[in-house]
Structures are given as structure tokens and as C-alpha cells.
């Protein structure tokens, strides 16, 4: 049977534990054929297990289609019913029914998690409905990840000795060291991953040379750039920031760290009181963003972002502080614009990146991925490529790939799929991407990976370099001389070798010692999870909803209280107070590229006073339009002071579930919905 799959000797070696029905993690490098090995295990399981039902979990939407079309469908479709479901599929609304009708389901982990907690029969499933659970990129099974929520339930059931749990098969190119730099701590991290997945970790012992031949590592090059000799544009921004510092109390400005860094952004992000300082902090963040963009891409990109911000503010000046801040920019606008257009001071990293791209695209049919840190960075780089005559001359056809969402620089899942398809078929030959493309994206022809101004861990580094699949591939790191990126890359190389040593040490443990360690870690994890849930419940009860007052993050206007909010499908937070509508205005229609069962997106909503993006309207059950709010657009005032929760789960009061009859009766008292 192995010959039908074309399994290589090392693949046959690493599947043996799974074929014996044991829980295992397959550790093979990117491009080593982990997914093909999983297909082989899946077929064997379906053939030899009574009432077999397999679920394959992935952590990125585009991997659902890739695994289905390239791996599982060609080998298994003739004999088995396979269903592939992603977030934009209406079928997920009947997940329970689909699972019953299928032999094999491929989906994102969040879809399974939703089905496990959903009580409706058509949607609900139990872990015991499956006989094999395959987890792709399983190194994410830790902390608060969706994978770990699913496996947390599994481990709890196992410790309670509940039967009929599925076999586990994890797949990873690297479990990492958890950021640890010492071997004993790295070993603890690997053991924790094994405990979370209730699995042993297996790798090839007898066929390493074959593996190295099959997966040649790309040639790594450091494309080092000298620090900018002169940066008058950046210096001018800093001088304007210093003027704002002088406008603020010295106790605040002295506490801020170095301008143009992520640390500075963190400092200004949480300045919420009093109003004068909070307004200054909001503007300082924009200047700091401009410095970060100036350090990464073009000066004109940095200027454009600032210019757009102040253009949007011009008609919404609130008080003397706003007038000072707007006036400061207006007075310096022309100077900044002239400096931004002076090619003598342009970012040297771009010249280095241009040489790297020209080297690879000039004489051959190259295909590359350029990784950038932020969505905005990808758009700036895309503009740069499309306005660069030298790059256009060598026929570089660039596209953008970023994470999903509904914001200005987000992509819908269909847009992501279309971009990947165009890159896979060669219509595009350069993908400018955030980390969304680091894991799992399989493009055999890709021969260039460039990491541009990125700080990441050893797992992301290995994942990114593994995107270069073709022979004689190049993995380039474009970074400033003596910069943090180079130090991090060298650290990651050390951590990569440390991961291998840690795995080897775990594999050398006696089965008895390994089982004892795993059992101990699992018991601790369950106790921590139970305690964590208890604390979360306590935190949710800390304040009465009426004690939580929401203020716009843009102008600090009080707009509603926690009493006005309701949850829909445990995800969307809407305001049901009919008076709330006077605080916002609506903009363009939101398109998310997929359909939902009970609601559909409406128009963007913005603060009436300052124009801050608050979220969007949603049409619920085709009956009522409700404003759906982004928590990041508001600061929260409670008896203890102000806070800026990043996610709705962080608010310290209970948001009630939306009750259609009760809440619509209060919203429209003239309607008698109970008659």
C-alpha cells in the first residue's frame, strides 16, 4: 500500500506509531511530506477501524482547500465521503449533520470548537464522534489557542477515564523551545506539547540522509544595509513629537521610551487620562507609526499616513489641544512633504531589497514571497513594486496576502484563496505577505523567500524559510547593520538546533518516565484550566454592566454603558439602545465575502464627533439593524478607573446574550411581540 502513496522510507518510519493506533506527533521539516504521511495513516485507519470517522484540523483557512485538493481528495475520494468546510462555507451551520454523513472532515479548528460548545443538534458534535483527530501545525497546541481548548477537553476526558476518545496524530515542522534558551527548559516545553496532545513525538532515525536530500535547505543570505547616514524626514518628525511632549506635563513625557519604536507605541497606547494628555497620546502614536513606516518603506508612505490622519481630523477639532495639534502639523506639512520627496534620503533597505529581487528575477522564472510585519507594510511595498521601473522591467507581478477581517487592509477568505490561486498558477510571481503565508503554503516552484524587517521566533523562521521549495532556493534577510533583526535571526538558528536536542532527549526517555511526566503535566494543566475558568467567571462579575461606561477612543465622548450591550452568537457585541444611533454616522457597505445564517453585514459606523471607526451595522434575522462595536475603538471607565481592553473577553462585566423577543420589545415598545 505504501507504494501507492509513493511514501519515502523516512515517511514510512514516522507513521509506524500511528499505524499501531498510538497517539503521536510527526516531526518532519517543511517540505518533508507530513501531510502525505497523514493521508496514508488516514486511509489505513478508515480501512481497519470499525465505524471510523476522521477529522483533520488546520489553523488557516487556505489550508482547508489545499489539504483537500492536493492531498486527501486524490487518494481517498473514490472510496470515502470527504467534506471540506471553512469559515466562508454555509455548510458549517449544519456541522453535526455533515459529520454524521461523512467519513472524513477537513476544517479549521475554530469550526470544531464552535460545534463542541453549540447545543443545537444540527450543529453539535462530541470528540467521541471521531475515531482519528489529525492536527496540522500542532505546535500551536499550547496556552489559549483553539487547538489547546479542544485538546484540553480531550485530556480532561482522558483523566476522568471516559472512553472512546479518538486517536491523535499531530503534524509539525518544529515544536520550538517556547522561547527558552537552555536545554532543560526546552525539554520541558517539548514535553508540555506532548502532554497537551497526549502523544509521543516521532522523527526519522534511520533515513536522515534521504530526508536531507529530499528537503534541501535554501541558501541563506544576510542582505545587510548600512544605517541611514542622514534622515532629515525622521528627524523633523521627532522634533514635532518633542514639541507635543513639551505641551504635556513633564512627568508624562519623561516616562516615554525611544521614539520610533514598538516600546514607545506601547507607552502612548495606554495613556487615557486626563483628556489633554490622552489627545496628545493619540497624535503621538500617529507620528510614531510614521517613524516606523519611514524605517521600513518609503518616506512618502509615512507622510501619506500622517496627511490622511490630519485631513480626517480637520473638520472635527474639539478644543484648544486639538487646535494646537492640528496647527503643528499644518505648519510643518509642506516641509515634511518636500523632505519625503527627496530621493537622496530614501530608505537604504529598499535599495537593498531591489537588488535582491533583481538578482532573482532578472534571468530566470522566479517565484518569491516577501514577508513584511504589518498589513499596512504589505500595501506600501506593493505600491513601491508597482511604481518601480526596474522591478517592472524584469516582469515582477506582485500581489498582497494578509489576514482576514473587515478593516481597510483586511482580506476576505475568498480574496485570500484567489490570490493564492493566482500565485500558484504563476499569474502572480511575487507574494507580499504578512505571517499568514508562513505556515503550510505549498508552492513547489517558490525559489525565493525574503524576510523584510521582521522580528519573529525560531518556529516562524523555519516555517518561512520552508516556503522556498524549489532547488537552489534563496532565503534572504534584509536588515540594518547591527540591527535587532540580525541578532534575532542568529538566536533563532541556535534555538532551532536546541529544539532538535530537546526532542532527542525526550525521545530517549524510558516509556515509563515519559508517561509519568506526561501524566503529571496533564493533571497540572487540568487544574490550571479549572482555576482559570473560575477566575474568568469572577472577573466577568466584577462590575455591574451599568458601572461600565464606554468612551470613544478618538474624542473621549461617553456614548453608552454596559447595560446597552448584548452578545449575538457569543461573538458579535451589539448596542440595543435606540438612542445610541445619534452618536454615530454610517459609511460604505461592508463586504466580507461569505454568508452567515442569522445576520449579514451592513454599513461601516463612525463616531459622529471625531470620525473614529466604531465597527459596522449588522442586519439580524432580516428584521432589525443593530450597531456591532469594535472594543478597540473604545476606552472603558469603571469605578476603578479607565482601561482599554483589546478583546471583548477582557471586559470585567457580564454582557447578556441577545434575546430577540425581550430585547426587541424594549427597543420597540410599541410592538407587542408576545401576542
C-alpha positions in Angstrom: 0.0 0.0 0.0 2.9 2.3 0.8 4.0 2.2 -2.9 0.5 3.6 -4.0 1.3 6.7 -2.0 4.9 7.0 -3.0 6.0 7.2 0.6 9.7 7.7 1.1 11.5 5.5 3.7 11.6 8.2 6.4 7.8 8.7 6.0 7.2 5.0 6.4 9.3 5.1 9.5 7.5 8.0 11.2 4.0 6.6 10.6 4.6 3.3 12.4 3.4 4.5 15.9 0.2 5.9 14.3 -0.4 2.7 12.4 -0.3 0.8 15.7 -3.1 3.1 16.9 -0.9 5.2 19.2 -1.2 8.9 19.7 1.8 10.5 18.0 3.3 13.8 16.7 5.2 13.5 13.4 8.1 15.9 13.4 9.5 16.5 9.8 10.9 19.6 8.2 8.7 21.8 5.9 8.6 20.0 2.6 9.2 16.6 4.1 5.8 15.3 3.3 4.0 15.3 6.7 0.6 15.8 5.1 1.1 12.8 2.7 2.1 10.7 5.7 -1.1 11.8 7.4 -3.2 10.8 4.3 -1.6 7.4 4.4 -2.4 7.0 8.2 -6.0 8.2 7.5 -6.6 5.6 4.7 -5.2 2.8 6.9 -7.4 4.0 9.8 -10.5 4.1 7.6 -9.8 0.6 6.3 -9.0 -1.0 9.6 -11.2 0.7 12.2 -14.9 -0.1 12.8 -17.2 2.9 12.3 -14.2 5.1 11.5 -14.6 8.8 11.3 -11.7 11.2 10.8 -11.4 14.9 11.3 -8.4 16.9 10.0 -7.9 20.3 11.7 -5.9 23.2 10.3 -5.2 26.7 11.7 -5.5 28.7 8.4 -8.5 28.9 6.1 -6.5 28.5 2.9 -5.1 25.2 4.2 -8.5 23.6 4.1 -8.7 23.8 0.3 -5.0 23.0 -0.1 -5.2 19.8 2.0 -8.4 18.7 0.4 -7.5 19.3 -3.3 -3.8 18.4 -3.2 -3.6 15.6 -0.6 -6.8 13.9 0.7 -9.1 14.1 -2.3 -6.7 12.4 -4.9 -6.1 9.4 -2.7 -9.3 8.9 -0.8 -12.3 10.4 -2.6 -13.1 7.3 -4.7 -13.8 5.2 -1.6 -14.8 7.7 1.1 -17.1 10.7 1.6 -14.9 13.7 2.2 -16.2 17.1 3.3 -14.1 20.3 3.4 -15.5 23.2 5.5 -14.0 26.6 6.1 -15.4 29.8 7.7 -16.9 31.1 4.5 -18.9 27.9 3.9 -22.6 27.8 4.8 -22.2 24.1 5.5 -20.6 24.8 8.8 -24.1 25.8 10.1 -25.1 22.1 9.9 -21.8 20.7 11.1 -23.3 18.0 13.2 -25.3 16.7 10.3 -22.3 16.8 7.9 -20.1 14.9 10.4 -22.7 12.1 10.5 -22.8 11.9 6.7 -19.0 12.0 6.2 -16.1 9.6 6.6 -13.5 12.4 6.7 -14.0 16.1 7.5 -11.3 18.8 6.9 -11.9 22.1 8.7 -10.4 25.0 10.7 -10.1 24.2 14.4 -12.5 27.1 15.3 -15.3 25.3 13.4 -14.9 22.2 15.5 -14.6 24.3 18.7 -17.8 26.1 17.9 -19.6 22.7 17.2 -18.3 21.3 20.5 -19.9 24.1 22.5 -23.0 24.5 20.4 -26.1 22.8 21.9 -28.3 22.7 18.7 -28.5 19.1 17.5 -27.8 20.0 13.8 -24.6 21.8 14.8 -23.3 19.9 17.8 -20.6 17.2 17.9 -18.7 15.4 20.6 -15.0 14.5 20.4 -16.1 10.9 20.8 -17.9 11.1 17.4 -14.5 10.8 15.8 -12.0 7.9 15.8 -9.0 9.8 14.5 -8.1 13.5 15.0 -5.3 14.9 12.8 -3.9 18.3 13.9 -1.9 20.2 11.4 0.8 22.7 12.6 0.2 21.1 16.1 3.0 23.2 17.8 0.2 25.7 18.3 -1.5 23.4 20.8 -0.5 25.5 23.8 -1.7 28.3 26.1 -5.0 29.8 24.9 -5.0 28.5 21.3 -8.1 26.9 19.8 -6.1 23.7 19.4 -5.4 23.6 23.1 -9.0 24.3 24.0 -10.0 21.3 22.0 -7.2 19.1 23.4 -7.9 20.5 26.9 -11.3 18.8 26.8 -9.7 15.6 25.4 -7.1 15.5 28.2 -9.8 16.1 30.9 -11.9 13.3 29.5 -8.9 11.0 29.4 -8.0 11.7 33.1 -11.6 11.1 34.0 -11.2 7.7 32.2 -14.1 8.5 29.8 -13.8 6.0 26.9 -14.0 6.1 23.1 -11.7 9.1 22.6 -10.2 9.5 19.1 -6.6 8.6 18.2 -4.4 11.8 17.9 -2.0 12.5 15.0 -0.1 15.8 15.2 2.0 17.3 12.4 4.7 19.9 12.9 7.9 21.2 11.3 9.1 22.4 14.7 7.6 22.4 18.2 10.1 25.2 19.1 11.6 25.8 22.6 8.9 28.1 23.9 11.4 31.0 23.9 13.7 29.1 26.3 17.5 29.2 25.6 18.5 26.4 28.0 18.2 22.7 27.2 16.4 21.7 30.3 13.7 24.3 29.8 13.4 23.5 26.1 12.9 19.8 27.1 10.1 20.9 29.4 8.5 22.8 26.5 8.6 19.8 24.2 7.1 17.6 27.0 4.3 20.1 27.5 3.4 20.0 23.8 3.4 16.2 24.0 1.2 16.3 27.1 -1.2 18.8 25.5 -1.5 16.4 22.5 -1.3 13.3 24.7 1.3 12.0 22.2 4.8 10.7 21.7 6.9 12.7 19.3 8.5 10.7 16.4 11.1 11.6 13.8 13.3 9.7 11.4 16.3 7.9 12.9 17.4 5.6 10.1 16.8 7.7 7.0 18.2 11.2 7.8 20.4 11.4 4.7 17.4 10.6 2.5 15.4 13.3 4.2 18.2 15.9 3.8 18.4 15.0 0.1 14.6 15.4 -0.4 14.4 18.6 1.5 17.4 20.7 0.6 17.7 23.8 2.7 17.6 27.1 0.8 20.8 29.2 0.6 20.6 31.7 3.4 22.0 35.2 2.8 22.0 38.3 5.0 21.5 41.3 2.9 22.9 43.9 5.3 22.2 47.6 4.9 24.2 50.4 6.5 22.3 52.7 8.8 20.9 55.8 7.1 23.7 58.4 7.2 21.1 61.2 7.2 17.4 61.1 7.9 16.1 64.7 7.9 12.5 63.5 7.4 12.6 61.3 10.5 14.5 64.0 12.5 11.8 66.5 11.6 9.0 64.1 12.8 10.9 63.7 16.1 11.3 67.4 16.6 7.5 67.8 16.2 6.9 65.0 18.7 9.2 66.8 21.1 7.0 69.9 20.8 4.0 67.8 21.7 6.0 66.4 24.7 6.6 70.0 25.9 2.9 70.6 25.6 2.3 67.7 28.0 3.2 67.6 31.7 6.9 66.7 32.1 6.1 63.7 34.3 4.3 62.0 31.4 6.8 62.9 28.6 9.8 61.8 30.7 8.3 58.3 31.1 8.1 57.7 27.3 10.8 55.5 25.8 12.7 56.0 22.5 10.6 57.5 19.6 10.1 55.3 16.6 10.0 52.0 18.5 7.3 49.5 19.4 8.0 50.3 23.1 7.1 53.9 22.5 3.9 52.9 20.9 3.0 50.7 23.9 3.7 53.7 26.2 1.4 56.1 24.4 -1.3 53.5 23.7 -2.4 53.3 27.3 -2.4 57.0 28.2 -6.1 57.6 28.8 -6.2 60.4 31.4 -6.7 63.4 31.6 -8.2 64.4 28.3 -5.4 66.8 27.2 -2.7 64.1 27.6 -4.9 61.4 26.0 -5.4 63.6 22.9 -1.7 64.2 22.7 -1.0 60.5 23.0 -3.4 59.7 20.2 -1.5 62.0 17.9 2.0 60.9 19.1 1.0 57.3 18.1 0.4 58.5 14.6 3.8 60.2 14.5 5.4 57.1 15.9 3.7 55.0 13.2 5.1 57.4 10.6 8.6 56.8 12.1 8.2 53.0 11.9 7.0 53.2 8.3 9.9 55.6 7.4 12.2 52.9 8.9 10.6 50.1 6.8 9.4 51.5 3.5 9.4 54.9 1.8 9.2 58.4 3.3 6.3 59.2 1.1 4.3 56.3 2.7 5.0 57.7 6.1 4.0 61.2 5.1 0.8 59.9 3.3 -0.4 58.1 6.5 0.0 61.3 8.6 -1.5 63.5 6.0 -4.6 61.3 5.8 -5.0 61.3 9.5 -4.9 65.1 9.8 -7.1 65.6 6.8 -9.8 63.5 8.5 -9.4 65.5 11.7 -9.6 69.0 10.2 -13.3 69.4 10.5 -13.6 67.8 13.9 -11.4 69.9 16.2 -12.7 69.6 19.7 -10.8 72.1 21.8 -7.6 74.1 22.2 -5.5 71.0 22.4 -6.8 69.7 19.1 -6.3 73.1 17.5 -2.6 73.1 18.7 -2.0 69.6 17.4 -3.7 70.3 14.0 -1.8 73.6 13.7 1.5 71.9 14.4 1.0 69.6 11.5 -0.4 72.2 9.2 2.6 74.5 9.8 5.1 71.7 9.1 3.2 69.9 6.3 4.9 71.4 3.3 8.4 70.9 4.9 7.6 67.2 5.6 6.3 66.7 2.1 9.4 68.2 0.4 11.7 66.1 2.6 9.7 62.9 1.8 10.1 63.6 -1.9 13.9 64.0 -1.7 15.4 60.7 -3.1 18.8 61.5 -1.5 17.5 60.5 1.9 15.4 57.4 0.8 15.4 54.3 2.9 18.5 52.2 2.0 16.7 49.0 2.9 14.6 49.4 -0.3 17.6 49.7 -2.5 19.0 46.5 -1.0 15.6 44.8 -1.4 15.5 45.9 -5.0 19.0 44.3 -5.7 17.9 41.1 -4.1 14.7 40.9 -6.2 16.6 41.9 -9.4 19.2 39.2 -8.7 16.5 36.5 -8.5 14.1 37.7 -11.2 16.4 39.0 -13.9 17.5 35.8 -15.7 15.0 33.1 -14.6 11.4 32.3 -14.0 11.4 33.0 -10.3 8.6 32.9 -7.8 9.0 34.5 -4.4 7.4 35.5 -1.1 8.3 38.8 0.6 7.3 38.8 4.3 6.5 42.1 6.0 5.4 42.7 9.5 2.2 44.6 9.1 -0.8 44.8 6.7 0.0 48.4 6.0 3.6 47.5 5.3 2.5 44.9 2.6 0.4 47.6 0.9 3.3 50.1 1.0 5.7 47.5 -0.5 3.1 46.6 -3.2 2.8 50.3 -4.2 6.6 50.5 -4.2 7.0 47.4 -6.5 4.3 48.7 -8.9 5.9 52.1 -9.2 9.4 50.8 -9.6 10.5 50.8 -13.3 13.5 48.4 -12.7 11.3 45.8 -11.0 8.5 46.1 -13.6 11.2 45.7 -16.3 12.0 42.2 -15.1 8.3 41.4 -15.1 7.6 41.2 -11.4 3.9 40.7 -10.9 3.1 41.3 -7.2 0.0 40.5 -5.1 -0.8 41.0 -1.5 -1.8 38.3 1.0 -2.9 39.4 4.5 -5.1 38.0 7.3 -8.9 38.0 7.2 -11.3 40.6 8.7 -13.4 43.6 7.7 -11.0 46.5 8.1 -9.5 48.6 5.3 -6.4 46.5 4.8 -8.0 43.1 5.6 -8.8 40.4 3.0 -11.9 38.2 2.8 -11.3 34.5 2.7 -12.3 34.4 -0.9 -9.8 37.1 -1.8 -7.1 35.1 0.1 -8.0 32.0 -1.9 -8.0 33.9 -5.2 -4.6 35.5 -4.5 -3.0 32.1 -3.6 -4.5 30.5 -6.7 -3.1 33.3 -8.9 0.4 32.8 -7.3 0.2 29.0 -7.5 -0.7 29.2 -11.3 2.0 31.8 -12.0 -0.3 34.8 -12.8 1.5 36.4 -9.9 5.2 35.7 -9.2 5.7 37.7 -6.0 3.5 37.4 -3.0 3.9 40.3 -0.5 2.6 38.8 2.7 2.2 39.1 6.5 2.8 35.9 8.6 -0.4 34.4 7.2 1.6 32.7 4.5 4.4 31.4 6.8 2.7 28.1 7.6 1.6 25.4 5.3 1.5 27.2 2.0 2.8 24.7 -0.6 4.1 26.2 -3.8 6.7 23.8 -5.3 8.1 26.5 -7.7 8.8 29.1 -5.0 12.6 29.7 -5.0 12.9 33.0 -3.1 11.8 34.0 0.4 12.7 37.4 1.7 12.1 38.5 5.3 12.0 42.2 5.4 12.4 44.0 8.7 10.9 41.2 10.8 11.4 40.0 14.4 10.0 36.6 15.0 10.7 33.3 16.8 12.6 30.2 15.7 9.4 28.4 14.5 8.3 31.3 12.2 11.8 31.5 10.8 11.8 27.8 9.9 8.3 28.0 8.6 9.1 31.0 6.4 12.4 29.5 5.0 10.4 26.3 4.3 8.3 28.2 1.8 11.3 28.2 -0.5 10.7 24.7 -2.0 12.5 24.8 -5.4 16.1 23.6 -5.9 18.8 26.3 -5.4 16.3 28.5 -3.4 17.4 31.6 -1.6 16.3 32.7 1.8 17.2 36.4 2.3 17.1 38.5 5.4 17.1 42.2 4.6 18.2 44.1 7.7 20.1 47.0 9.1 23.7 46.6 10.1 23.8 45.8 13.9 20.0 45.8 14.0 17.8 43.6 16.1 16.6 41.5 13.1 20.1 40.0 12.6 20.6 39.3 16.3 17.2 37.6 16.3 17.9 35.5 13.2 21.2 34.3 14.8 19.4 33.5 18.0 16.7 31.6 16.1 19.4 29.5 14.4 20.7 28.5 17.8 17.1 27.8 19.1 16.5 25.6 16.0 19.4 23.3 17.0 18.3 23.5 20.6 14.8 22.2 19.6 16.4 19.2 17.9 18.5 18.4 21.1 15.4 18.8 23.3 13.3 16.4 21.1 16.2 13.8 21.1 16.3 14.0 24.9 12.5 13.4 25.2 12.7 10.5 22.7 15.5 8.9 24.8 13.3 8.8 27.9 12.1 5.4 29.0 8.4 4.8 28.2 7.7 4.7 31.9 9.4 8.0 32.7 7.8 9.7 29.7 4.3 8.5 30.7 4.8 9.7 34.3 6.0 13.2 33.1 3.1 13.5 30.7 0.5 12.4 33.2 1.9 14.9 35.8 1.8 17.8 33.3 -1.7 16.9 32.2 -3.1 16.9 35.7 -1.5 20.3 36.4 -2.9 21.6 33.1 -6.4 20.5 34.0 -6.2 22.1 37.5 -4.9 25.3 35.9 -7.7 25.3 33.4 -10.4 24.8 36.0 -8.9 27.5 38.2 -8.6 29.8 35.1 -12.3 29.3 34.2 -13.2 30.2 37.8 -11.1 33.3 37.8 -12.6 34.3 34.4 -16.1 33.9 35.8 -15.1 36.0 38.8 -13.6 38.7 36.6 -16.8 38.8 34.5 -18.8 39.5 37.6 -16.5 42.3 38.9 -18.8 45.1 37.9 -22.5 45.6 37.2 -22.9 46.4 33.5 -24.3 49.9 34.4 -21.0 50.7 36.1 -19.1 50.3 32.8 -19.1 53.5 30.8 -17.9 53.4 27.2 -16.0 56.4 25.7 -14.9 56.9 22.1 -11.1 56.3 21.8 -10.9 59.2 19.3 -12.6 62.0 21.2 -13.3 60.5 24.6 -17.1 61.2 24.4 -19.2 59.0 26.7 -21.5 57.1 24.4 -23.1 54.1 26.2 -22.9 51.8 29.2 -22.5 48.1 29.5 -26.3 47.8 30.1 -26.9 48.7 26.4 -24.8 45.8 25.1 -25.8 42.3 24.0 -23.9 39.3 22.6 -25.1 37.6 19.4 -23.8 34.0 18.8 -21.3 34.7 21.6 -19.2 36.7 19.1 -20.9 40.0 18.0 -21.4 42.7 20.6 -24.3 45.0 19.6 -25.8 48.1 21.2 -29.6 47.7 21.6 -30.3 51.2 22.9 -32.3 53.1 20.2 -30.7 56.4 21.5 -27.2 55.2 20.5 -27.8 55.9 16.8 -27.4 59.6 17.4 -23.7 59.1 18.4 -22.7 57.6 15.0 -23.0 58.1 11.3 -22.9 55.4 8.6 -20.4 55.0 5.7 -19.9 52.5 2.9 -21.3 48.9 2.8 -19.1 46.2 4.4 -18.3 43.1 2.3 -16.9 40.1 4.0 -17.1 37.6 1.1 -19.3 35.0 2.8 -22.8 34.3 4.1 -24.0 33.9 7.6 -27.0 32.1 9.0 -28.8 34.8 11.1 -27.1 38.0 10.1 -25.5 40.0 7.3 -23.1 42.9 7.3 -24.4 46.4 6.8 -22.5 49.7 6.7 -19.4 51.0 8.4 -20.2 53.1 11.5 -18.1 56.1 12.7 -18.2 58.4 15.7 -20.3 61.5 14.8 -18.0 63.8 16.6 -14.4 62.7 15.6 -15.0 60.1 12.8 -13.4 57.2 14.7 -14.2 53.8 13.2 -16.5 52.0 15.6 -17.4 48.9 13.6 -20.4 48.2 11.4 -24.1 47.8 11.4 -25.5 44.2 11.1 -28.9 43.2 9.8 -30.1 40.5 12.2 -32.6 37.8 11.0 -33.5 40.2 8.2 -35.6 42.2 10.7 -33.5 44.7 12.7 -30.4 46.7 12.0 -28.0 46.8 15.1 -24.7 48.6 15.6 -21.9 46.0 16.1 -19.0 47.5 18.0 -15.2 47.0 18.0 -13.9 47.0 21.5 -10.6 48.6 20.4 -12.4 51.7 19.4 -13.5 52.5 22.9 -12.0 53.1 26.3 -13.8 51.7 29.3 -14.5 53.7 32.5 -15.3 51.7 35.7 -15.2 52.6 39.4 -11.5 51.5 39.4 -10.5 53.9 36.6 -10.0 53.7 32.8 -8.9 50.7 30.7 -8.5 49.8 27.0 -9.5 46.1 26.6 -8.1 44.6 23.4 -10.8 42.0 23.2 -14.3 41.7 24.4 -13.4 38.7 26.6 -11.3 41.1 28.7 -14.2 43.3 29.9 -15.0 42.9 33.6 -18.7 42.7 33.4 -21.2 40.2 32.0 -22.6 41.0 28.6 -26.1 39.4 28.3 -26.9 37.2 25.4 -29.3 38.8 22.9 -32.8 37.7 23.5 -34.8 38.5 20.4 -38.3 38.8 22.0 -37.2 40.6 25.1 -34.7 43.0 23.6 -36.8 43.9 20.6 -39.7 44.6 22.9 -37.6 47.1 24.8 -36.1 48.6 21.6 -39.6 48.9 20.0 -42.0 49.3 23.0 -45.0 49.9 20.6 -44.6 46.4 19.2 -46.4 43.7 21.2 -44.2 40.7 20.2 -45.7 38.4 22.8 -49.2 38.5 21.4 
